[in-house]
């Protein structure tokens, strides 16, 4: 089977989202061919290179979302008129929240780009700006976009051109040859698959471990909080769009998500939290199947099988140090813990940091916990330490989790808590805040408290520190649950079954193509119909005899593959790239 895997800002690059699970999926299904279609988000990401790809990845196409994509194409008067009509439908659907005009405009622009070339100049033209302005002022437009100013319109058109850049790619012409198109995320990453579904009927599978629409809301709400909006305000600029621009972008992402959810053959959210978001955006339950992300359990086996490892008085936190993780509340909670348990320690292990927030956390820790010393000649020590994974005391995540008996999650915003699942694989008892998919992940094998409640967090931590037996029981139950639900093996097995099920539903292609109509060997250059041990002379000797059968006996040149191979010593393969090589192209 040939799988077209669509990614944005991740695999096959060495950094970014969805990198690990996509790599594990590809390597876990060596019996299938994979073609990668990757959108990159920055020059830095491309400079850091790519991961080493297995041999069954037959080719890789890449395109940047961060660089201008002007192909120098200008439209004729007729083409400009056609663009204006399609773009008006698109922005009317965005501004009024109407799905039909949005879909008509989106597919109309895709067909125009497919026939006449890229949309870069047209999307940045005065025609596009005036169309957005008319849609914002039209009756029925959303109140939040009606007061958009010229600067807002220009910013939105600029961002919309970047978001619609996949329409100008010719990927869906190649995706027509695959058996299943698998988008590793929703939003822009799924656009080429959506077009392949529309034009050629290729089955579309969309996996969302973090809902793109939710991620957009969170990102721009953080931008709005960074400074006041409005022209010239401290929060203005590309990093913090003005309210009208945020409303227009949110409306676009909402309509795009609804269209993807309506057209996809199957949606695989990573948890029930993501599933509820998809249902609210129009996804039907009969096309939803939860597939949990898979983690390599072997990496945590040494710690998980040693329940006595780690300091019983140490609390452990692992993750990215950023405001959404609410380390401020964790530090205040640990102050309560220290009053009741003076020997307790808190070790914070960072996988990545937001520098300004890390400085705030260090400052608060220094104020709450002055360095303590046992006597007049001992160097003072702070009970809270900030460390990095990869350092001498924690060379791996498993070592970080194994440094204590209780792992804490203090987030106020969370999707699927990867660090919590890793702690469960390590057999650690957990204390978590009730956000995102936390309750679904732990399933009763840990303690859960409300977010932004330091006292409740402190009480839960103290209950486990004072009762090691209970912590041990919870840790053992957590490890058993994680091994059942969150391993690479169960993830790969789920997608293997999904691929076969999508293909077994029958052809939905407009041209009436049949899956597996052409054998995989037809794409391998060379003579595949003759055995490898047959000498050329022997094959030539057999050719006349093979082609001399009686008419209608099924042994003529047109009906016998062996005779066709002998008569034509250089057949033209249907697909030039061999399955053992990787053909790379950059758009």
Wavefront OBJ file of the C-alpha trace (Angstrom):
o trace
v 0.000 0.000 0.000
v 1.185 3.523 -0.742
v 0.585 6.142 1.952
v 0.911 9.881 1.345
v 1.895 11.425 4.720
v 1.253 15.185 5.066
v 3.021 17.153 7.806
v 3.493 20.774 8.822
v 6.446 21.991 10.866
v 7.556 18.519 11.931
v 8.538 15.215 10.343
v 10.881 14.624 8.513
v 12.674 17.624 10.021
v 14.763 17.074 13.135
v 12.650 19.546 15.142
v 8.958 20.354 15.429
v 5.623 18.817 16.340
v 4.535 15.299 15.399
v 8.143 14.384 14.599
v 8.451 11.437 16.959
v 5.108 9.732 16.404
v 5.330 10.086 12.609
v 8.800 8.548 12.608
v 7.602 5.677 14.807
v 4.585 5.139 12.555
v 6.652 5.021 9.364
v 9.254 2.701 10.844
v 6.565 0.500 12.351
v 4.969 -0.214 8.943
v 7.847 -1.309 6.691
v 5.478 -3.321 4.496
v 3.951 -0.082 3.125
v 5.471 2.631 0.944
v 5.399 6.172 2.310
v 5.626 9.439 0.394
v 6.228 12.508 2.572
v 4.784 15.943 1.815
v 6.214 18.356 4.379
v 5.554 22.062 4.994
v 8.363 23.796 6.894
v 7.772 26.760 9.210
v 11.155 28.474 9.365
v 14.595 28.631 7.795
v 16.074 27.510 11.111
v 14.045 24.320 10.981
v 15.347 23.513 7.508
v 18.932 24.317 8.503
v 18.800 21.791 11.346
v 18.274 19.065 8.782
v 16.124 15.981 8.698
v 16.000 12.662 10.436
v 17.360 9.601 8.682
v 14.517 8.072 6.693
v 13.950 4.333 6.207
v 14.185 2.776 2.763
v 10.441 2.379 2.272
v 10.044 6.184 2.173
v 10.116 6.466 -1.610
v 10.246 10.243 -1.924
v 10.025 13.520 -0.047
v 8.460 16.778 -1.202
v 9.004 19.950 0.832
v 7.682 23.506 0.627
v 8.330 26.481 2.948
v 5.482 28.398 4.583
v 7.891 31.061 5.857
v 9.351 32.312 2.563
v 7.609 34.284 -0.220
v 6.279 31.991 -2.926
v 6.103 34.389 -5.874
v 6.427 32.380 -9.072
v 6.155 35.515 -11.222
v 2.801 34.396 -12.621
v 0.333 37.111 -13.586
v -3.230 36.439 -14.671
v -5.048 37.619 -17.781
v -8.226 39.667 -17.538
v -10.423 36.569 -17.724
v -8.341 34.806 -15.077
v -8.459 37.863 -12.804
v -12.239 37.932 -13.121
v -12.382 34.247 -12.225
v -10.080 34.794 -9.246
v -12.210 37.701 -8.003
v -15.382 35.585 -8.075
v -13.779 32.678 -6.194
v -12.072 34.912 -3.655
v -15.303 36.791 -2.960
v -17.006 33.499 -2.163
v -14.139 32.512 0.126
v -14.096 35.733 2.168
v -17.893 35.841 2.295
v -17.799 32.414 3.892
v -15.144 33.629 6.350
v -16.788 36.890 7.352
v -20.373 35.599 7.494
v -19.555 32.120 8.801
v -21.218 30.385 5.835
v -19.779 26.961 4.907
v -21.053 26.692 1.301
v -19.472 29.888 -0.090
v -16.242 29.103 1.758
v -15.975 25.635 0.196
v -16.900 26.915 -3.270
v -14.289 29.657 -3.073
v -11.582 27.362 -1.688
v -11.963 24.714 -4.377
v -12.394 27.366 -7.074
v -9.062 28.951 -6.141
v -7.444 25.507 -6.094
v -8.695 24.746 -9.610
v -7.468 28.131 -10.835
v -4.016 27.536 -9.353
v -3.958 24.032 -10.803
v -4.724 25.282 -14.306
v -2.950 28.658 -14.416
v -0.207 28.643 -11.773
v 0.374 30.130 -8.338
v -1.885 32.551 -6.479
v 0.814 34.643 -4.801
v 0.355 37.870 -6.783
v -3.433 37.572 -6.952
v -3.846 37.025 -3.206
v -1.771 40.121 -2.478
v -3.490 42.317 -5.048
v -5.757 45.295 -4.477
v -8.638 43.144 -5.726
v -8.142 40.790 -2.779
v -8.015 43.636 -0.242
v -11.188 45.229 -1.619
v -12.966 41.867 -1.586
v -12.146 41.405 2.105
v -13.287 44.945 2.864
v -16.612 44.384 1.077
v -17.177 41.113 2.934
v -16.466 42.777 6.288
v -18.949 45.581 5.550
v -21.658 43.330 4.068
v -24.896 42.614 5.972
v -24.609 39.480 8.062
v -20.872 39.794 8.674
v -19.556 38.943 12.123
v -19.596 41.943 14.466
v -15.951 41.413 15.352
v -14.848 42.021 11.745
v -17.150 44.881 10.774
v -14.782 47.574 12.080
v -11.666 46.275 10.371
v -9.403 49.094 9.229
v -7.097 49.226 6.202
v -4.112 48.032 8.256
v -6.194 45.099 9.490
v -7.178 44.164 5.947
v -3.582 44.273 4.741
v -2.369 42.135 7.631
v -5.122 39.582 7.093
v -4.529 39.329 3.341
v -0.825 38.851 3.983
v -1.484 36.041 6.464
v -4.186 34.493 4.273
v -1.741 34.228 1.369
v 0.618 32.236 3.570
v -2.173 29.963 4.816
v -3.438 29.301 1.272
v 0.026 28.651 -0.144
v -0.584 24.875 -0.352
v -3.260 25.582 -2.995
v -0.489 26.629 -5.378
v 1.468 23.394 -4.920
v 1.017 20.500 -7.328
v 1.184 17.883 -4.578
v -2.334 16.631 -5.084
v -1.403 15.649 -8.641
v 1.082 13.208 -7.069
v -1.264 12.293 -4.251
v -3.737 10.907 -6.810
v -1.449 7.885 -7.104
v -1.453 6.967 -3.399
v -3.913 4.565 -1.803
v -4.503 6.597 1.386
v -3.666 10.209 2.183
v -2.806 10.668 5.879
v -2.581 14.205 7.280
v -0.598 14.278 10.531
v -2.459 17.431 11.606
v -5.504 19.433 10.674
v -5.485 22.960 9.305
v -3.045 23.931 6.574
v -1.268 20.555 6.645
v -4.446 18.789 5.500
v -5.130 21.122 2.543
v -3.293 19.047 -0.116
v -5.104 15.938 1.104
v -8.416 17.795 0.995
v -7.764 18.724 -2.640
v -6.706 15.168 -3.522
v -9.969 13.984 -1.988
v -11.951 16.576 -3.933
v -10.331 16.120 -7.346
v -9.394 12.424 -7.348
v -11.355 10.766 -4.537
v -8.268 9.668 -2.590
v -9.295 8.490 0.919
v -8.342 11.123 3.505
v -7.330 10.310 7.080
v -6.694 13.199 9.500
v -4.929 12.689 12.832
v -4.997 15.430 15.458
v -3.192 14.926 18.747
v -3.563 18.655 19.282
v -6.535 20.324 17.569
v -5.192 23.025 15.248
v -8.176 25.322 15.816
v -7.654 25.163 19.588
v -3.919 25.786 19.133
v -4.726 28.875 17.051
v -7.023 30.254 19.756
v -4.411 29.673 22.457
v -1.605 31.195 20.421
v -3.446 34.387 19.607
v -4.945 34.763 23.072
v -1.372 34.732 24.377
v -0.439 37.338 21.770
v -3.332 39.534 22.874
v -2.246 39.265 26.498
v 1.283 40.390 25.638
v 0.158 43.948 25.084
v -2.844 46.135 24.323
v -4.162 45.951 20.817
v -4.856 48.728 18.427
v -2.668 50.500 15.917
v 0.581 51.609 17.425
v -0.057 49.898 20.762
v 2.608 47.857 22.494
v 0.810 44.673 21.535
v 0.468 45.619 17.892
v 2.473 44.026 15.135
v 2.827 40.635 13.579
v 3.431 38.895 16.900
v 0.223 40.323 18.402
v -2.461 40.881 15.725
v -5.163 43.453 16.310
v -8.638 42.273 17.358
v -10.134 42.448 13.858
v -7.232 40.448 12.389
v -7.544 37.848 15.146
v -11.272 37.562 14.461
v -10.742 37.118 10.708
v -8.031 34.482 11.213
v -10.146 32.636 13.774
v -13.084 32.630 11.347
v -10.865 31.229 8.581
v -9.501 28.442 10.781
v -13.011 27.610 11.988
v -14.363 27.276 8.452
v -11.299 25.312 7.291
v -11.591 22.906 10.236
v -15.290 22.381 9.537
v -14.583 21.639 5.863
v -11.809 19.169 6.693
v -13.962 17.402 9.281
v -16.872 17.204 6.834
v -14.824 15.757 3.943
v -12.350 13.448 5.698
v -13.107 9.730 5.509
v -11.872 9.227 9.069
v -10.665 11.445 11.922
v -8.365 10.014 14.590
v -8.152 12.350 17.599
v -5.522 11.522 20.180
v -7.868 11.766 23.153
v -11.452 12.497 24.155
v -10.619 16.164 24.756
v -9.566 16.600 21.107
v -12.562 14.517 20.036
v -14.987 16.915 21.738
v -13.404 19.842 19.887
v -13.834 18.051 16.582
v -17.474 17.204 17.317
v -18.209 20.845 18.147
v -16.761 21.803 14.751
v -19.075 19.471 12.876
v -17.362 16.063 12.872
v -19.812 13.166 13.033
v -19.254 10.354 15.519
v -19.351 7.608 12.905
v -16.129 9.008 11.388
v -14.233 9.443 14.657
v -11.864 6.917 16.207
v -9.600 7.743 19.134
v -5.988 6.568 18.670
v -3.679 7.350 21.568
v -0.115 8.420 20.774
v 2.492 5.717 21.177
v 5.661 5.967 23.256
v 8.684 3.716 23.418
v 8.120 1.817 26.637
v 11.590 0.243 26.506
v 13.188 3.620 27.246
v 11.476 3.679 30.642
v 11.647 -0.036 31.493
v 14.689 0.204 33.781
v 13.072 2.822 35.993
v 9.568 1.373 35.714
v 10.664 -2.062 36.882
v 12.484 -0.644 39.914
v 9.815 0.855 42.221
v 12.341 1.538 44.985
v 14.431 3.819 42.807
v 14.388 7.514 43.639
v 14.284 9.673 46.754
v 10.960 9.148 48.595
v 10.979 12.786 49.757
v 11.451 14.294 46.265
v 8.778 15.722 43.988
v 9.614 15.793 40.256
v 8.334 18.075 37.521
v 9.302 17.557 33.844
v 8.337 19.641 30.827
v 8.641 22.892 28.945
v 8.951 25.875 31.283
v 6.296 28.279 30.034
v 3.304 30.161 31.498
v 0.815 27.429 30.502
v 2.578 25.021 32.882
v 1.919 27.350 35.859
v 5.143 26.738 37.757
v 4.308 29.776 39.871
v 1.412 27.858 41.431
v 3.654 24.806 41.855
v 6.248 26.825 43.766
v 3.585 28.261 46.080
v 2.199 24.752 46.618
v 5.669 23.467 47.451
v 5.990 26.204 50.068
v 2.976 24.644 51.805
v 4.555 21.183 51.446
v 7.795 22.373 53.065
v 5.964 23.697 56.099
v 4.520 20.237 56.735
v 7.472 18.156 55.460
v 10.775 20.037 55.959
v 12.819 17.311 54.214
v 10.873 17.537 50.938
v 12.632 18.622 47.752
v 11.381 19.763 44.361
v 13.397 19.034 41.220
v 12.296 20.835 38.047
v 13.635 19.326 34.794
v 13.276 21.468 31.676
v 12.913 20.056 28.176
v 12.675 23.618 26.772
v 12.264 27.067 28.293
v 10.731 30.466 27.741
v 13.667 32.553 29.062
v 11.659 35.351 30.664
v 9.330 32.955 32.467
v 12.242 30.845 33.699
v 13.817 33.956 35.209
v 10.556 34.760 37.019
v 10.364 31.222 38.428
v 13.970 31.305 39.645
v 13.372 34.655 41.327
v 10.241 33.408 43.101
v 12.003 30.225 44.241
v 14.839 32.297 45.719
v 12.332 34.437 47.644
v 10.218 31.527 48.938
v 13.112 29.217 49.770
v 16.309 30.939 50.942
v 19.378 28.738 50.853
v 19.470 26.500 53.903
v 22.490 24.989 55.688
v 22.693 22.295 58.365
v 25.356 24.182 60.388
v 27.674 27.187 60.291
v 30.285 25.511 58.085
v 28.011 23.839 55.483
v 27.245 25.476 52.150
v 23.594 26.508 51.868
v 21.288 24.605 49.537
v 17.951 25.477 47.970
v 15.289 22.749 48.153
v 14.131 23.728 44.655
v 16.477 23.013 41.755
v 16.142 23.898 38.070
v 17.876 21.352 35.872
v 18.020 20.286 32.244
v 17.474 16.817 30.863
v 20.765 15.713 29.399
v 22.823 16.981 32.323
v 25.100 14.815 34.462
v 22.376 13.950 37.008
v 19.614 13.305 34.458
v 21.068 12.192 31.118
v 17.657 10.936 29.950
v 13.964 11.591 30.732
v 13.762 8.224 32.497
v 16.521 9.309 34.896
v 14.637 12.532 35.601
v 11.412 10.695 36.460
v 13.349 8.148 38.493
v 14.928 10.782 40.749
v 11.775 10.912 42.891
v 8.725 8.857 43.800
v 6.025 11.412 42.935
v 5.670 13.332 39.638
v 3.668 16.578 39.561
v 1.816 18.255 36.674
v 0.621 21.798 37.456
v -0.597 22.968 34.007
v -3.525 25.283 33.400
v -3.611 24.424 29.662
v -2.860 20.954 28.351
v -3.774 18.734 25.429
v -2.480 15.196 25.709
v -0.004 15.253 28.640
v 2.977 13.370 27.205
v 5.090 13.865 30.333
v 2.327 12.368 32.458
v 2.193 9.245 30.274
v 5.986 8.936 30.472
v 5.842 9.186 34.265
v 3.259 6.403 34.267
v 5.556 4.213 32.158
v 8.201 4.831 34.825
v 5.846 3.534 37.520
v 5.633 6.881 39.338
v 2.640 8.073 41.337
v 1.287 11.331 39.907
v -0.436 14.481 41.118
v -2.037 16.458 38.282
v -4.366 19.356 37.598
v -7.688 18.599 35.928
v -7.048 20.082 32.484
v -7.161 18.724 28.940
v -6.973 14.932 28.717
v -5.373 14.429 32.155
v -8.242 12.438 33.697
v -8.546 10.316 30.572
v -4.838 9.487 30.623
v -4.428 8.564 34.293
v -7.780 6.792 34.551
v -7.851 6.677 38.355
v -4.174 5.770 38.818
v -3.201 9.179 40.211
v -4.491 12.165 42.157
v -6.217 15.043 40.357
v -6.809 18.561 41.749
v -8.336 21.735 40.276
v -5.977 24.023 38.334
v -4.723 27.276 39.904
v -5.229 25.857 43.404
v -1.836 25.661 45.190
v -3.328 24.459 48.493
v -5.121 21.507 46.892
v -1.945 20.653 44.970
v 0.087 20.760 48.192
v -2.401 18.548 50.078
v -2.324 15.913 47.328
v 1.483 15.873 47.252
v 1.664 15.550 51.042
v -0.782 12.634 51.054
v 1.562 10.640 48.775
v 4.764 11.700 50.512
v 3.318 10.560 53.865
v 2.011 7.252 52.489
v 4.739 5.504 50.429
v 2.660 2.320 50.213
v -0.156 4.155 48.466
v 2.290 5.884 46.135
v 3.767 2.489 45.233
v 0.334 1.001 44.461
v -0.658 3.963 42.304
v 2.645 3.845 40.432
v 2.263 0.141 39.658
v -1.298 0.648 38.426
v -0.214 3.645 36.330
v 2.534 1.634 34.634
v 0.132 -1.202 33.815
v -2.332 1.261 32.280
v 0.347 3.013 30.228
v 1.689 -0.291 28.877
v -1.821 -1.193 27.777
v -2.765 2.082 26.072
v 0.219 4.297 25.248
v 2.831 2.157 23.495
v 4.165 2.383 19.957
v 2.894 -1.108 19.240
v -0.758 -0.282 19.927
v -0.475 2.959 17.930
v 1.029 1.262 14.875
v -1.448 -1.616 15.044
v -4.356 0.851 15.120
v -3.157 2.719 12.021
v -2.381 -0.525 10.185
v -5.997 -1.587 10.660
v -7.285 1.885 9.718
v -5.318 1.955 6.447
v -6.713 -1.415 5.404
v -10.240 -0.443 6.409
v -10.146 2.777 4.362
v -8.912 0.878 1.341
v -11.473 -1.905 1.791
v -14.409 0.500 1.627
v -14.084 0.460 -2.148
v -12.994 2.978 -4.759
v -14.432 6.461 -4.460
v -12.335 7.945 -7.238
v -14.055 9.887 -10.032
v -12.077 8.030 -12.711
v -13.241 4.644 -11.383
v -9.793 3.435 -10.407
v -9.534 0.228 -8.416
v -7.121 -0.118 -5.463
v -4.233 -2.527 -6.179
v -5.238 -2.483 -9.880
v -1.542 -2.140 -10.700
v 0.847 -4.436 -8.818
v 3.660 -2.824 -6.815
v 6.225 -4.571 -9.009
v 5.112 -2.482 -11.973
v 6.783 0.545 -10.354
v 10.164 -1.201 -9.983
v 12.486 -0.483 -12.949
v 13.828 -3.563 -14.719
v 12.655 -7.062 -15.607
v 10.416 -8.248 -12.817
v 8.462 -10.837 -14.813
v 11.453 -13.113 -15.469
v 13.171 -14.948 -12.606
v 16.439 -13.429 -11.473
v 18.309 -16.710 -12.083
v 17.275 -16.950 -15.729
v 20.127 -16.161 -18.142
v 19.408 -13.695 -20.962
v 20.109 -16.383 -23.552
v 17.650 -18.780 -21.956
v 14.985 -16.090 -21.854
v 15.574 -15.356 -25.553
v 15.300 -19.062 -26.401
v 11.980 -19.298 -24.608
v 10.489 -16.177 -26.169
v 9.480 -17.583 -29.611
v 8.018 -20.738 -28.095
v 6.009 -18.774 -25.586
v 4.548 -16.447 -28.179
v 3.613 -19.216 -30.658
v 0.571 -20.589 -28.851
v -2.737 -21.059 -30.558
v -4.971 -18.011 -30.793
v -7.384 -17.766 -27.949
v -5.389 -20.132 -25.763
v -4.212 -17.344 -23.503
v -0.547 -17.823 -24.480
v -0.186 -15.065 -27.065
v 2.135 -12.093 -26.650
v -0.639 -9.864 -25.445
v -1.793 -12.196 -22.716
v 1.460 -13.644 -21.324
v 3.570 -11.319 -19.168
v 6.655 -13.434 -19.717
v 6.380 -13.229 -23.480
v 5.806 -9.486 -23.304
v 8.969 -9.131 -21.254
v 11.006 -11.154 -23.725
v 9.653 -9.349 -26.753
v 10.314 -5.935 -25.264
v 13.677 -6.016 -23.452
v 13.280 -2.465 -22.126
v 9.746 -1.977 -20.782
v 8.830 1.473 -19.564
v 7.972 1.277 -15.857
v 4.788 2.901 -14.655
v 6.672 4.636 -11.824
v 10.328 5.483 -12.113
v 11.393 5.835 -8.455
v 12.392 2.472 -7.038
v 11.030 1.422 -3.694
v 14.534 1.214 -2.245
v 15.525 4.790 -3.030
v 14.324 8.157 -1.884
v 13.605 10.840 -4.450
v 13.633 14.311 -2.915
v 12.185 17.440 -4.440
v 11.768 20.932 -3.080
v 8.935 23.096 -4.288
l 1 2 3 4 5 6 7 8 9 10 11 12 13 14 15 16 17 18 19 20 21 22 23 24 25 26 27 28 29 30 31 32 33 34 35 36 37 38 39 40 41 42 43 44 45 46 47 48 49 50 51 52 53 54 55 56 57 58 59 60 61 62 63 64 65 66 67 68 69 70 71 72 73 74 75 76 77 78 79 80 81 82 83 84 85 86 87 88 89 90 91 92 93 94 95 96 97 98 99 100 101 102 103 104 105 106 107 108 109 110 111 112 113 114 115 116 117 118 119 120 121 122 123 124 125 126 127 128 129 130 131 132 133 134 135 136 137 138 139 140 141 142 143 144 145 146 147 148 149 150 151 152 153 154 155 156 157 158 159 160 161 162 163 164 165 166 167 168 169 170 171 172 173 174 175 176 177 178 179 180 181 182 183 184 185 186 187 188 189 190 191 192 193 194 195 196 197 198 199 200 201 202 203 204 205 206 207 208 209 210 211 212 213 214 215 216 217 218 219 220 221 222 223 224 225 226 227 228 229 230 231 232 233 234 235 236 237 238 239 240 241 242 243 244 245 246 247 248 249 250 251 252 253 254 255 256 257 258 259 260 261 262 263 264 265 266 267 268 269 270 271 272 273 274 275 276 277 278 279 280 281 282 283 284 285 286 287 288 289 290 291 292 293 294 295 296 297 298 299 300 301 302 303 304 305 306 307 308 309 310 311 312 313 314 315 316 317 318 319 320 321 322 323 324 325 326 327 328 329 330 331 332 333 334 335 336 337 338 339 340 341 342 343 344 345 346 347 348 349 350 351 352 353 354 355 356 357 358 359 360 361 362 363 364 365 366 367 368 369 370 371 372 373 374 375 376 377 378 379 380 381 382 383 384 385 386 387 388 389 390 391 392 393 394 395 396 397 398 399 400 401 402 403 404 405 406 407 408 409 410 411 412 413 414 415 416 417 418 419 420 421 422 423 424 425 426 427 428 429 430 431 432 433 434 435 436 437 438 439 440 441 442 443 444 445 446 447 448 449 450 451 452 453 454 455 456 457 458 459 460 461 462 463 464 465 466 467 468 469 470 471 472 473 474 475 476 477 478 479 480 481 482 483 484 485 486 487 488 489 490 491 492 493 494 495 496 497 498 499 500 501 502 503 504 505 506 507 508 509 510 511 512 513 514 515 516 517 518 519 520 521 522 523 524 525 526 527 528 529 530 531 532 533 534 535 536 537 538 539 540 541 542 543 544 545 546 547 548 549 550 551 552 553 554 555 556 557 558 559 560 561 562 563 564 565 566 567 568 569 570 571 572 573 574 575 576 577 578 579 580 581 582 583 584 585 586 587
